[in-house]
């Protein structure tokens, strides 16, 4: 989506973040809003595992976003 200087190599977050900031787009509020929306739509432990966050971090964001889901069992019952 964001091609880099070398063919087949996309821009990294380290490269693209200053470019976005220079345009005046606030990056941290956008990331937090996206994370809050994600933990409201999916269980916090699933989001934590998918994004590499600690589960307490996503639970904190879930609570900050106004989520009401308290528990999630990642194991499945196989009968």
Contact map, one row per residue, 1 for C-alpha under 8 A:
1110000001000000000000000000000000000000000000000000000000000000000000000000000
1111000001100000000000000000000000000000000000000000000000000000000000000000000
1111111111100000000000000000000000000000000000000000000000000000000000000000000
0111111111100000000000000000000000000000000000000000000000000000000000000000000
0011111010100000000000000000000000000000000000000000000000000000000000000000000
0011111111000000000000000000000000000000000000000000000000000000000000000000000
0011111110000000000000000000000000000000000000000000000000000000000000000000000
0011011111000000000000000000000000000000000000000000000000000000000000000000000
0011111111100000000000000000000000000000000000000000000000000000000000000000000
1111010111110000000000000000000000000000000000000000000000000000000000000000000
0111100011111011000000000000000000000000000000000000000000000000000000000000000
0000000001111111000000000000000000000000000000000000000000000000000000000000000
0000000000111111100000000000000000000000000000000000000000000000000000000000000
0000000000011111110000000000000000000000000000000000000000000000000000000000000
0000000000111111111000000000000000000000000000000000000000000000000000000000000
0000000000111111111100000000000000000000000000000000000000000000000000000000000
0000000000001111111110000010000000000000000000000000000000000000000000000000000
0000000000000111111111000000000000000000000000000000000000000000000000000000000
0000000000000011111111100000000000000000000000000000000000000000000000000000000
0000000000000001111111111110000000000000000000000000000000000000000000000000000
0000000000000000111111111110000000000000000000000000000000000000000000000000000
0000000000000000011111111000000000000000000000000000000000000000000000000000000
0000000000000000001111111000000000000000000000000000000000000000000000000000000
0000000000000000000111111100000000000000000000000000000000000000000000000000000
0000000000000000000111111110000000000000000000000000000000000000000000000000000
0000000000000000000110011111110000000000000000000000000000000000000000000000000
0000000000000000100110001111111000000000000000000000000000000000000000000000000
0000000000000000000000000111111100000000000000000000000000000000000000000000000
0000000000000000000000000111111110000000000000000000000000000000000000000000000
0000000000000000000000000111111111000000000000000000000000000000000000000000000
0000000000000000000000000011111111100000000000000000000000000000000000000000000
0000000000000000000000000001111111110000000000000000000000000000000000000000000
0000000000000000000000000000111111111000000000000000000000000000000000000000000
0000000000000000000000000000011111111100000000000000000000000000000000000000000
0000000000000000000000000000001111111110000000000000000000001000000000000000000
0000000000000000000000000000000111111111000000000000000000001101100000000000000
0000000000000000000000000000000011111111100000000000000000000000100000000000000
0000000000000000000000000000000001111111110000100000000000000000000000000000000
0000000000000000000000000000000000111111111100100000000001001100001000000000000
0000000000000000000000000000000000011111111100000000000000000100101000000000000
0000000000000000000000000000000000001111111000000000000000000000000000000000000
0000000000000000000000000000000000000111111101100000000000000000000000000000000
0000000000000000000000000000000000000011111111100000000000000000000010010000000
0000000000000000000000000000000000000011011111110000001001100100000000000000000
0000000000000000000000000000000000000000001111111000001001100000000000010100000
0000000000000000000000000000000000000000011111111100000000000000000000000100000
0000000000000000000000000000000000000110011111111110100001000000000000000000000
0000000000000000000000000000000000000000000111111111111011000000000000000000000
0000000000000000000000000000000000000000000011111111111000000000000000000000000
0000000000000000000000000000000000000000000001111111100000000000000000000000000
0000000000000000000000000000000000000000000000111111100000000000000000000000000
0000000000000000000000000000000000000000000000011111110000000000000000000000000
0000000000000000000000000000000000000000000000111111111011000000000000000000000
0000000000000000000000000000000000000000000000011001111111000000000000000000000
0000000000000000000000000000000000000000000110011000111111100000000000000000000
0000000000000000000000000000000000000000000000000000011111110000000000000000000
0000000000000000000000000000000000000000000000010000111111111000000000000000000
0000000000000000000000000000000000000010000110110000111111111100000000000000000
0000000000000000000000000000000000000000000110000000001111111110000000000000000
0000000000000000000000000000000000000000000000000000000111111111000000000000000
0000000000000000000000000000000000110010000000000000000011111111100000000000000
0000000000000000000000000000000000010011000100000000000001111111111000000000000
0000000000000000000000000000000000000000000000000000000000111111111100000000000
0000000000000000000000000000000000010000000000000000000000011111111000000000000
0000000000000000000000000000000000011001000000000000000000001111111000000000000
0000000000000000000000000000000000000000000000000000000000000111111100000000000
0000000000000000000000000000000000000011000000000000000000000111111110000000000
0000000000000000000000000000000000000000000000000000000000000010011111000000000
0000000000000000000000000000000000000000001000000000000000000000001111110000000
0000000000000000000000000000000000000000000000000000000000000000000111110000000
0000000000000000000000000000000000000000000000000000000000000000000011111000000
0000000000000000000000000000000000000000001010000000000000000000000011111100000
0000000000000000000000000000000000000000000000000000000000000000000000111111000
0000000000000000000000000000000000000000000011000000000000000000000000011111000
0000000000000000000000000000000000000000000000000000000000000000000000001111100
0000000000000000000000000000000000000000000000000000000000000000000000001111110
0000000000000000000000000000000000000000000000000000000000000000000000000011111
0000000000000000000000000000000000000000000000000000000000000000000000000001111
0000000000000000000000000000000000000000000000000000000000000000000000000000111
